[in-house]
Amino acid sequence: MYLLSLLLTPISECERYDLLEVIQSRTDKKSTIYCSQWAPEGWLGKLSDGPLAYTILDRIRTSSYSILLKCRSLREDYSKIK
């Protein structure tokens, strides 16, 4: 299993190619968990909305399950403790 934190910072074209390579090598062979603070609908824009972005998302979406957490951030609770 591999955990990939996705799109926390802006991603360059070189990094998009690297990401595609990692995803392609693991597709239908190994488990991968993609974590992001962005909703999946916003991933295309974060990946610069081009052919490479569509290819990356296609690889992710064709064999994945989505678990969306909709709740308050625990940072709010912890910041009140201080």
Backbone as ProteinMPNN parsed JSONL, in Angstrom:
{"seq_chain_A": "MYLLSLLLTPISECERYDLLEVIQSRTDKKSTIYCSQWAPEGWLGKLSDGPLAYTILDRIRTSSYSILLKCRSLREDYSKIK", "coords_chain_A": {"N_chain_A": [[0.852, -1.166, 0.0], [0.454, 2.269, -0.65], [0.67, 5.595, 0.311], [-0.417, 8.595, -0.901], [-0.147, 11.941, -0.741], [-2.045, 14.33, -2.092], [-1.84, 17.145, -4.171], [-1.293, 19.281, -2.367], [0.37, 21.414, -2.648], [1.186, 23.716, -5.325], [1.707, 22.137, -8.523], [4.26, 21.225, -10.723], [4.92, 20.847, -14.306], [6.806, 18.834, -14.741], [6.576, 17.427, -12.337], [3.971, 16.53, -12.645], [4.292, 14.656, -14.715], [5.919, 12.837, -13.332], [4.13, 12.055, -11.33], [2.16, 10.81, -12.905], [3.67, 8.629, -13.828], [4.121, 7.201, -11.43], [1.464, 6.598, -10.689], [0.633, 5.133, -12.955], [2.36, 2.921, -12.829], [1.381, 1.621, -10.621], [-1.299, 1.135, -11.061], [-3.95, -1.14, -11.076], [-2.326, -3.047, -9.911], [-1.254, -2.613, -7.349], [-2.256, -1.358, -4.123], [-3.241, 1.988, -3.571], [-3.527, 4.907, -1.695], [-5.047, 7.936, -2.01], [-4.814, 11.088, -0.733], [-6.285, 14.186, -0.132], [-6.814, 17.648, 0.474], [-8.572, 18.873, -1.069], [-11.654, 18.731, -2.851], [-12.503, 16.028, -5.057], [-13.61, 17.021, -7.442], [-12.268, 19.383, -7.861], [-9.703, 18.709, -8.538], [-8.844, 18.604, -11.213], [-8.445, 21.282, -12.01], [-6.371, 21.911, -10.238], [-4.385, 20.355, -11.273], [-3.667, 21.64, -13.541], [-5.391, 21.47, -15.738], [-5.072, 20.119, -18.385], [-4.198, 17.829, -21.101], [-2.511, 15.962, -19.813], [-3.357, 16.15, -17.175], [-5.983, 15.16, -17.428], [-5.371, 12.528, -18.107], [-4.065, 11.597, -15.797], [-6.151, 11.811, -13.891], [-7.989, 10.076, -15.049], [-6.719, 7.591, -14.72], [-6.789, 7.421, -11.946], [-9.55, 7.549, -11.306], [-10.787, 5.363, -12.612], [-10.428, 3.013, -11.211], [-11.126, 3.298, -8.467], [-12.297, 4.05, -5.129], [-14.201, 6.484, -3.487], [-13.944, 8.299, -0.511], [-15.331, 10.706, 1.157], [-14.814, 13.09, 3.576], [-16.791, 15.029, 5.548], [-16.661, 17.359, 7.692], [-16.055, 19.424, 10.579], [-12.9, 21.041, 10.961], [-10.435, 19.687, 13.054], [-8.514, 21.348, 13.949], [-9.683, 23.723, 14.71], [-10.872, 23.095, 17.181], [-8.607, 22.352, 18.701], [-7.136, 24.707, 18.665], [-8.516, 26.332, 20.415], [-7.895, 25.371, 22.872], [-5.424, 26.307, 23.691]], "CA_chain_A": [[0.0, 0.0, 0.0], [1.204, 3.512, -0.787], [-0.147, 6.763, 0.626], [0.008, 9.736, -1.702], [-0.803, 13.186, -0.377], [-2.227, 14.887, -3.428], [-2.167, 18.526, -4.505], [-1.209, 20.219, -1.256], [1.081, 22.579, -3.168], [1.124, 23.743, -6.801], [2.474, 21.041, -9.111], [4.871, 21.602, -11.998], [4.716, 19.879, -15.384], [7.703, 17.708, -14.467], [5.963, 16.664, -11.244], [2.794, 15.841, -13.198], [4.789, 13.464, -15.402], [6.347, 11.894, -12.297], [2.911, 11.542, -10.715], [1.569, 9.867, -13.856], [4.492, 7.413, -13.809], [3.832, 6.466, -10.193], [0.096, 6.079, -10.781], [0.604, 4.125, -14.012], [3.065, 1.717, -12.386], [0.621, 0.968, -9.55], [-2.675, 0.88, -11.488], [-4.369, -2.546, -11.17], [-1.3, -3.944, -9.37], [-1.034, -2.374, -5.934], [-3.173, -0.395, -3.516], [-2.743, 3.346, -3.361], [-4.49, 5.8, -1.052], [-4.838, 9.333, -2.388], [-5.391, 12.004, 0.252], [-6.223, 15.569, -0.568], [-7.703, 18.569, 1.168], [-9.458, 19.402, -2.107], [-12.662, 17.798, -3.362], [-12.076, 15.475, -6.342], [-14.058, 17.86, -8.553], [-11.314, 20.465, -8.039], [-8.375, 18.19, -8.869], [-8.48, 18.928, -12.588], [-7.889, 22.63, -11.993], [-5.096, 21.874, -9.512], [-3.406, 19.678, -12.141], [-3.479, 22.545, -14.684], [-6.438, 21.316, -16.751], [-4.595, 19.792, -19.727], [-4.271, 16.404, -21.428], [-1.827, 15.182, -18.787], [-4.25, 16.14, -16.016], [-7.071, 14.226, -17.736], [-4.805, 11.183, -18.075], [-3.844, 11.262, -14.387], [-7.447, 11.603, -13.245], [-8.582, 8.876, -15.625], [-6.094, 6.438, -14.045], [-7.25, 7.377, -10.551], [-11.005, 7.345, -11.202], [-11.3, 4.118, -13.184], [-10.362, 1.88, -10.282], [-11.018, 3.831, -7.114], [-13.446, 4.335, -4.29], [-14.034, 7.786, -2.84], [-14.463, 8.493, 0.835], [-15.261, 12.138, 1.412], [-15.095, 13.437, 4.962], [-17.376, 16.36, 5.642], [-16.783, 17.715, 9.097], [-15.23, 20.561, 10.981], [-11.486, 20.776, 11.161], [-10.06, 19.56, 14.461], [-7.638, 22.47, 14.296], [-10.505, 24.711, 15.415], [-11.0, 22.655, 18.574], [-7.311, 22.382, 19.367], [-6.666, 26.083, 18.806], [-9.228, 26.914, 21.554], [-7.305, 24.832, 24.111], [-4.237, 27.106, 24.062]], "C_chain_A": [[0.899, 1.231, 0.0], [0.25, 4.654, -0.512], [0.422, 7.96, -0.114], [-0.807, 10.953, -1.3], [-0.862, 14.04, -1.639], [-2.592, 16.358, -3.416], [-2.195, 19.485, -3.316], [-0.514, 21.517, -1.674], [0.938, 22.585, -4.689], [2.087, 22.709, -7.395], [2.99, 21.457, -10.495], [4.603, 20.532, -13.058], [5.582, 18.633, -15.169], [7.122, 16.815, -13.369], [4.707, 15.933, -11.712], [3.209, 14.578, -13.946], [5.243, 12.402, -14.4], [5.143, 11.242, -11.62], [2.242, 10.512, -11.615], [2.354, 8.549, -13.864], [4.208, 6.565, -12.587], [2.458, 5.821, -10.275], [0.021, 4.95, -11.798], [1.256, 2.828, -13.547], [2.272, 0.951, -11.34], [-0.795, 0.569, -9.971], [-2.903, -0.611, -11.708], [-3.325, -3.526, -10.646], [-1.175, -3.837, -7.863], [-2.033, -1.342, -5.429], [-2.487, 0.945, -3.318], [-3.86, 4.156, -2.724], [-4.115, 7.221, -1.435], [-5.549, 10.207, -1.367], [-5.237, 13.429, -0.264], [-7.169, 16.403, 0.279], [-8.705, 19.179, 0.202], [-10.445, 18.329, -2.525], [-12.195, 17.285, -4.722], [-12.497, 16.315, -7.542], [-13.053, 18.987, -8.841], [-9.927, 20.012, -8.464], [-7.926, 18.578, -10.275], [-7.838, 20.316, -12.657], [-6.532, 22.68, -11.302], [-3.995, 21.219, -10.337], [-3.181, 20.438, -13.444], [-4.334, 22.232, -15.903], [-5.927, 21.107, -18.178], [-4.692, 18.295, -19.969], [-3.609, 15.511, -20.373], [-2.686, 15.073, -17.528], [-5.403, 15.157, -16.228], [-6.581, 12.779, -17.656], [-4.605, 10.724, -16.638], [-5.171, 10.948, -13.712], [-8.156, 10.366, -13.778], [-8.027, 7.626, -14.94], [-6.601, 6.293, -12.616], [-8.716, 6.954, -10.489], [-11.491, 5.981, -11.672], [-11.287, 2.952, -12.207], [-10.256, 2.361, -8.842], [-12.377, 3.917, -6.429], [-13.175, 5.669, -3.632], [-14.666, 7.769, -1.462], [-14.265, 9.968, 1.142], [-15.661, 12.398, 2.855], [-15.606, 14.862, 5.001], [-17.603, 16.664, 7.121], [-15.917, 18.936, 9.378], [-13.786, 20.12, 11.127], [-11.2, 20.683, 12.657], [-9.118, 20.674, 14.898], [-8.409, 23.55, 15.049], [-10.612, 24.361, 16.885], [-9.685, 22.776, 19.323], [-6.787, 23.803, 19.553], [-7.337, 26.779, 20.0], [-8.618, 26.469, 22.887], [-6.173, 25.725, 24.596], [-4.566, 28.35, 24.823]], "O_chain_A": [[1.981, 1.22, 0.588], [-0.86, 4.68, -1.045], [1.597, 8.295, 0.031], [-2.021, 10.988, -1.499], [0.174, 14.422, -2.184], [-3.533, 16.771, -2.738], [-3.024, 20.394, -3.266], [-0.781, 22.583, -1.118], [0.602, 21.558, -5.278], [3.15, 22.444, -6.833], [2.238, 21.973, -11.322], [4.118, 19.445, -12.744], [5.129, 17.511, -15.393], [7.174, 15.589, -13.468], [4.41, 14.839, -11.232], [2.554, 13.543, -13.827], [4.985, 11.213, -14.589], [5.134, 10.037, -11.368], [1.807, 9.461, -11.145], [1.756, 7.474, -13.903], [4.068, 5.346, -12.691], [2.301, 4.639, -9.968], [-0.592, 3.917, -11.53], [0.751, 1.745, -13.844], [2.47, -0.254, -11.184], [-1.425, -0.252, -9.305], [-2.151, -1.265, -12.431], [-3.427, -4.725, -10.909], [-1.011, -4.844, -7.175], [-2.582, -0.557, -6.202], [-1.315, 1.02, -2.949], [-5.008, 4.096, -3.165], [-2.986, 7.655, -1.205], [-6.756, 10.075, -1.165], [-4.181, 13.814, -0.768], [-8.2, 15.915, 0.742], [-9.593, 19.924, 0.617], [-10.106, 17.146, -2.551], [-11.556, 18.025, -5.469], [-11.805, 16.32, -8.561], [-13.003, 19.488, -9.964], [-9.06, 20.847, -8.724], [-6.746, 18.852, -10.495], [-6.801, 20.492, -13.297], [-5.642, 23.411, -11.734], [-2.812, 21.492, -10.131], [-2.555, 19.907, -14.361], [-4.022, 22.692, -17.001], [-6.314, 21.845, -19.084], [-5.216, 17.566, -19.126], [-4.105, 14.423, -20.082], [-2.732, 14.02, -16.893], [-5.76, 14.409, -15.317], [-7.307, 11.904, -17.184], [-4.937, 9.588, -16.296], [-5.299, 9.928, -13.034], [-8.851, 9.68, -13.029], [-8.781, 6.708, -14.618], [-6.815, 5.181, -12.134], [-9.075, 6.086, -9.693], [-12.506, 5.488, -11.18], [-12.056, 2.003, -12.362], [-9.405, 1.895, -8.084], [-13.433, 3.865, -7.059], [-12.038, 5.957, -3.256], [-15.782, 7.284, -1.277], [-13.139, 10.416, 1.362], [-16.727, 11.972, 3.297], [-14.937, 15.788, 4.543], [-18.61, 16.27, 7.708], [-15.161, 19.404, 8.527], [-13.504, 18.95, 11.386], [-11.673, 21.511, 13.435], [-8.949, 20.911, 16.094], [-7.856, 24.215, 15.924], [-10.46, 25.229, 17.745], [-9.655, 23.253, 20.457], [-6.063, 24.068, 20.512], [-6.772, 27.728, 20.544], [-8.811, 27.126, 23.911], [-5.987, 25.88, 25.803], [-3.666, 29.104, 25.192]]}, "name": "protein", "num_of_chains": 1, "seq": "MYLLSLLLTPISECERYDLLEVIQSRTDKKSTIYCSQWAPEGWLGKLSDGPLAYTILDRIRTSSYSILLKCRSLREDYSKIK"}
